[in-house]
Amino acid sequence: MLACSHPRLLYCLERCLYMKKIITITSLIFSSLLILDSMNIGSALVLFVIAGQVPGTNVSIDAGAMLFFFMLITGVITGRLTSRAYATLLKIRRQSAQYSRPKAALLAK
């Protein structure tokens, strides 16, 4: 490692390490996509969603189980979104109540 404390050199080194990290992550993502594409994972996922066929086997899930599975996923996603929206609403109300107090109430503390 260089023992120089010149700010410009340190900035260049940090930038170079950041670019190496970005290139490594991008290469990892693209190689993973190539591997998944070679295994026809897209086709397997579409068959699972539409027909309930388990990838890699000849087993098909019946329609009732698939309906339950999709209802469960929809419920979890809807619950997460509504709880996050409710928490944001409570935070906004709390902040608006805090900053809308009269000055006399703030000075009394």
One Martini backbone bead per residue (centre of mass of N, CA, C, O) as a GRO file, in nm:
protein
  109
    1MET     BB    1   0.100   0.034   0.017
    2LEU     BB    2   0.061   0.359   0.019
    3ALA     BB    3   0.231   0.640   0.207
    4CYS     BB    4   0.042   0.857   0.090
    5SER     BB    5  -0.142   1.179   0.171
    6HIS     BB    6  -0.257   1.261  -0.087
    7PRO     BB    7  -0.570   1.353  -0.179
    8ARG     BB    8  -0.574   1.277  -0.481
    9LEU     BB    9  -0.468   0.987  -0.453
   10LEU     BB   10  -0.686   0.882  -0.260
   11TYR     BB   11  -0.922   0.937  -0.448
   12CYS     BB   12  -0.827   0.750  -0.678
   13LEU     BB   13  -0.821   0.489  -0.510
   14GLU     BB   14  -1.117   0.489  -0.424
   15ARG     BB   15  -1.233   0.492  -0.710
   16CYS     BB   16  -1.100   0.229  -0.804
   17LEU     BB   17  -1.232   0.042  -0.591
   18TYR     BB   18  -1.523   0.109  -0.668
   19MET     BB   19  -1.502   0.006  -0.963
   20LYS     BB   20  -1.427  -0.284  -0.894
   21LYS     BB   21  -1.689  -0.344  -0.744
   22ILE     BB   22  -1.885  -0.288  -0.976
   23ILE     BB   23  -1.764  -0.492  -1.178
   24THR     BB   24  -1.800  -0.744  -1.003
   25ILE     BB   25  -2.108  -0.730  -0.964
   26THR     BB   26  -2.185  -0.723  -1.263
   27SER     BB   27  -2.051  -0.992  -1.342
   28LEU     BB   28  -2.213  -1.168  -1.146
   29ILE     BB   29  -2.492  -1.109  -1.260
   30PHE     BB   30  -2.441  -1.195  -1.557
   31SER     BB   31  -2.349  -1.486  -1.496
   32SER     BB   32  -2.611  -1.572  -1.356
   33LEU     BB   33  -2.796  -1.520  -1.600
   34LEU     BB   34  -2.657  -1.725  -1.789
   35ILE     BB   35  -2.706  -1.976  -1.618
   36LEU     BB   36  -3.018  -1.951  -1.601
   37ASP     BB   37  -3.060  -1.955  -1.911
   38SER     BB   38  -2.936  -2.244  -1.960
   39MET     BB   39  -3.181  -2.370  -1.764
   40ASN     BB   40  -3.462  -2.244  -1.827
   41ILE     BB   41  -3.602  -2.064  -1.593
   42GLY     BB   42  -3.826  -1.906  -1.735
   43SER     BB   43  -3.996  -2.145  -1.828
   44ALA     BB   44  -4.035  -2.274  -1.548
   45LEU     BB   45  -4.184  -2.033  -1.418
   46VAL     BB   46  -4.420  -2.017  -1.613
   47LEU     BB   47  -4.522  -2.308  -1.564
   48PHE     BB   48  -4.574  -2.267  -1.262
   49VAL     BB   49  -4.778  -2.032  -1.277
   50ILE     BB   50  -4.983  -2.152  -1.489
   51ALA     BB   51  -4.970  -2.494  -1.423
   52GLY     BB   52  -4.797  -2.607  -1.163
   53GLN     BB   53  -4.513  -2.694  -1.251
   54VAL     BB   54  -4.249  -2.849  -1.130
   55PRO     BB   55  -3.931  -2.802  -1.150
   56GLY     BB   56  -3.778  -3.106  -1.275
   57THR     BB   57  -4.068  -3.229  -1.303
   58ASN     BB   58  -4.401  -3.403  -1.337
   59VAL     BB   59  -4.530  -3.227  -1.125
   60SER     BB   60  -4.857  -3.111  -1.032
   61ILE     BB   61  -5.039  -2.855  -0.909
   62ASP     BB   62  -5.322  -2.781  -0.795
   63ALA     BB   63  -5.544  -2.519  -0.813
   64GLY     BB   64  -5.601  -2.477  -0.509
   65ALA     BB   65  -5.304  -2.447  -0.418
   66MET     BB   66  -5.232  -2.210  -0.606
   67LEU     BB   67  -5.442  -2.017  -0.497
   68PHE     BB   68  -5.338  -2.014  -0.208
   69PHE     BB   69  -5.052  -1.917  -0.275
   70PHE     BB   70  -5.139  -1.643  -0.411
   71MET     BB   71  -5.302  -1.535  -0.171
   72LEU     BB   72  -5.069  -1.531   0.030
   73ILE     BB   73  -4.885  -1.339  -0.125
   74THR     BB   74  -5.088  -1.106  -0.150
   75GLY     BB   75  -5.131  -1.066   0.156
   76VAL     BB   76  -4.840  -1.000   0.233
   77ILE     BB   77  -4.800  -0.756   0.048
   78THR     BB   78  -5.043  -0.590   0.146
   79GLY     BB   79  -4.962  -0.580   0.445
   80ARG     BB   80  -4.691  -0.435   0.409
   81LEU     BB   81  -4.798  -0.180   0.266
   82THR     BB   82  -5.006  -0.090   0.485
   83SER     BB   83  -4.811  -0.074   0.727
   84ARG     BB   84  -4.623   0.137   0.602
   85ALA     BB   85  -4.840   0.354   0.554
   86TYR     BB   86  -4.931   0.376   0.851
   87ALA     BB   87  -4.656   0.457   0.970
   88THR     BB   88  -4.627   0.716   0.803
   89LEU     BB   89  -4.883   0.853   0.903
   90LEU     BB   90  -4.804   0.861   1.205
   91LYS     BB   91  -4.546   1.028   1.166
   92ILE     BB   92  -4.681   1.277   1.044
   93ARG     BB   93  -4.872   1.337   1.281
   94ARG     BB   94  -4.654   1.367   1.498
   95GLN     BB   95  -4.501   1.602   1.360
   96SER     BB   96  -4.740   1.800   1.331
   97ALA     BB   97  -4.799   1.813   1.639
   98GLN     BB   98  -4.519   1.915   1.729
   99TYR     BB   99  -4.511   2.183   1.522
  100SER     BB  100  -4.820   2.300   1.620
  101ARG     BB  101  -4.748   2.425   1.871
  102PRO     BB  102  -4.752   2.651   2.088
  103LYS     BB  103  -4.515   2.852   2.233
  104ALA     BB  104  -4.614   2.832   2.528
  105ALA     BB  105  -4.583   2.520   2.547
  106LEU     BB  106  -4.274   2.523   2.496
  107LEU     BB  107  -4.192   2.723   2.735
  108ALA     BB  108  -4.312   2.545   2.979
  109LYS     BB  109  -4.080   2.312   2.976
   0.00000   0.00000   0.00000
